[in-house]
């Protein structure tokens, strides 16, 4: 029972983001992610993280 009570107060460390993109861009991301052997959504996060590291968003982690 204690475990179920803890889950009630659990807050995930990630949030859901909806993003509209051209189909051609999504397809290109999927092809590049496949070459890296990673899921395309993880690949998108990797790209965003890399850009943030090279800009003023370096302290986002």
BARONU-764466 format. One record per residue: x, y, z of N, C-alpha, C, O in turn; residue number from 1; residue in one letter. Coordinates in steps of 0.001 Angstrom, whole numbers, plus 500000, padded with zeros to 6 digits. Each point is the difference from the previous one (the first is absolute). Example, Ala and Ser with C-alpha at 12.3 -4.5 7.8 and 13.67 -1.06 7.14 Angstrom:
BEGIN
    npx    npy    npz   capx   capy   capz    cpx    cpy    cpz    opx    opy    opz num residuo
 513190 494310 507800 499110 501190 500000 500900 501200 500000 501036 499981 500665   1       a
 498614 501069 498615 500820 501190 500060 499230 501090 500730 500509 501108 500169   2       s
//
This chain:
BEGIN
    npx    npy    npz   capx   capy   capz    cpx    cpy    cpz    opx    opy    opz num residuo
 500812 498802 500000 499188 501198 500000 500858 501267 500000 499647 500995 499367   1       x
 501489 498961 501351 500883 501166 500029 500505 500340 498607 500143 501174 499658   2       x
 500129 497800 499531 500482 500216 498636 498967 500765 499185 500352 500919 499261   3       x
 498374 498709 500867 498941 500681 499253 499866 501449 500435 499731 500870 499172   4       x
 500447 499399 502086 499928 501381 500472 501146 500834 499456 499811 501172 499676   5       x
 501367 498243 500220 501147 500717 499439 499775 500333 498534 500392 501076 499549   6       x
 498986 498025 499699 499741 500263 498586 499069 501189 499813 500112 500733 499017   7       x
 498984 499455 501908 499058 501109 499910 500737 501334 499973 499560 500935 499330   8       x
 501551 499164 501388 500741 501253 500102 501201 500051 499048 500762 500967 500016   9       x
 499405 498014 499171 501107 499941 499056 499800 501025 498894 498930 500061 499394  10       x
 502081 500732 500343 499944 500976 498913 501061 499629 498972 501185 499953 500330  11       x
 498412 499784 498436 500993 499625 498979 500956 501157 499721 499632 501168 500124  12       x
 501582 498496 499504 501012 501026 499739 499961 500484 498551 500802 500849 499610  13       x
 498294 498631 499608 499857 500441 498615 498583 500493 499766 499084 499688 500761  14       x
 500753 501078 498184 498678 500498 499621 499735 499625 498550 500930 499774 499226  15       x
 497815 500163 500421 499613 499712 498624 499971 501297 499211 499455 501006 500456  16       x
 501139 498962 498350 500031 501165 499121 499417 499592 498661 500395 498984 499428  17       x
 498668 501803 500073 499449 499770 498663 500620 501005 499055 500066 501191 500303  18       x
 500381 498337 498565 500702 500854 499049 499546 499656 498591 500068 498841 499590  19       x
 499476 502143 499678 499608 499776 498606 501220 500221 499110 500679 501022 500089  20       x
 499580 497999 499056 501158 500060 499110 499582 499492 498627 499081 499189 499888  21       x
 501588 501281 499076 499723 499452 498673 500327 498507 499962 500970 499553 500613  22       x
 498221 499688 498668 500213 498562 499900 501387 499680 499469 500624 499034 500438  23       x
 499862 501764 498626 501330 499749 499441 501088 500118 501077 500984 499260 499978  24       x
 498831 501673 500959 500968 500164 501075 499959 498798 500948 501042 499507 500431  25       x
 497766 500034 499884 499859 498832 500877 500628 498777 499340 500701 499228 500655  26       x
 499050 500600 498064 500575 498857 499280 501528 500071 499981 500675 498982 500150  27       x
 499865 502227 499664 501455 500161 500006 500560 499681 501388 501038 499348 500118  28       x
 498279 501110 500926 500438 499687 501365 499974 498501 500251 500922 499454 500606  29       x
 498033 499883 498935 499894 498557 500204 501122 499265 499281 500556 499040 500532  30       x
 499780 501410 498253 501082 499343 499249 501340 500204 500704 500792 499065 500113  31       x
 499463 502160 500359 501258 500263 500702 500068 499229 501315 501050 499464 500354  32       x
 497835 500480 500367 499961 499260 501259 500248 498517 499754 500695 499345 500778  33       x
 498741 500130 498150 500203 498597 499662 501477 499711 499728 500509 498944 500377  34       x
 500175 501991 498971 501436 499834 499748 500790 499969 501310 501021 499320 500104  35       x
 498493 501426 500896 500659 500028 501313 499507 498870 500904 500512 499806 501102  36       x
 498500 499462 498424 499392 498892 500740 499398 500464 501334 500183 499365 501038  37       x
 499091 501763 498900 499284 500521 501166 498580 500358 499568 499769 500289 498826  38       x
 499284 499696 502102 498645 500441 499672 500021 501467 499556 500804 500790 500494  39       x
 498314 499564 498579 500075 501346 499438 499702 501091 501030 500553 501096 499899  40       x
 498595 498636 501084 499731 501020 501018 501223 500202 500892 500282 501124 500416  41       x
 500433 497819 499874 501250 500132 500749 501028 500760 499176 500759 500808 500535  42       x
 499264 498935 498172 500918 500706 499107 499688 501495 499996 500914 500824 500004  43       x
 497811 499525 499988 499607 501411 500048 500495 500640 501298 500499 501125 499982  44       x
 499371 498174 501133 500476 500529 501276 501513 500191 499973 500514 500973 500552  45       x
 500197 498104 498808 501455 500116 499899 500389 501256 499213 500918 500726 500382  46       x
 498376 499514 498525 500286 501176 499173 499724 501279 500783 500814 500923 499988  47       x
 498047 499135 500689 499647 501191 500776 501012 500223 501118 500422 501132 500239  48       x
 499968 497797 500446 500990 500122 501075 501322 500530 499469 500639 500828 500648  49       x
 499775 498710 498190 501265 500449 499412 499933 501486 499664 500958 500733 500247  50       x
 497934 499715 499200 499845 501427 499678 500014 500834 501277 500629 501058 500044  51       x
 498692 498479 500979 499968 500740 501259 501377 500085 500643 500323 500999 500644  52       x
 500489 497967 499189 501360 500033 500547 500871 501021 499310 500909 500555 500617  53       x
 498831 499708 498106 500845 500906 499229 499448 501418 499975 500557 500862 499320  54       x
 498366 499398 501401 499419 501344 500069 499913 500420 501450 500591 499363 500872  55       x
 498691 501680 499385 499851 500515 501359 499215 499057 500903 499937 500225 501209  56       x
 499472 498740 498243 499248 499049 500810 500881 498917 500602 499516 498924 500350  57       x
 501778 501358 499772 500953 498982 500455 499701 499457 501389 500454 498903 500329  58       x
 498812 501810 500485 499743 499572 501369 498609 499402 500162 499423 500088 501084  59       x
 500035 499320 497896 498640 499475 500086 499927 498703 500767 498909 499639 500442  60       x
 502188 499626 499749 499951 498729 500720 500013 500223 501479 499963 499040 500769  61       x
//
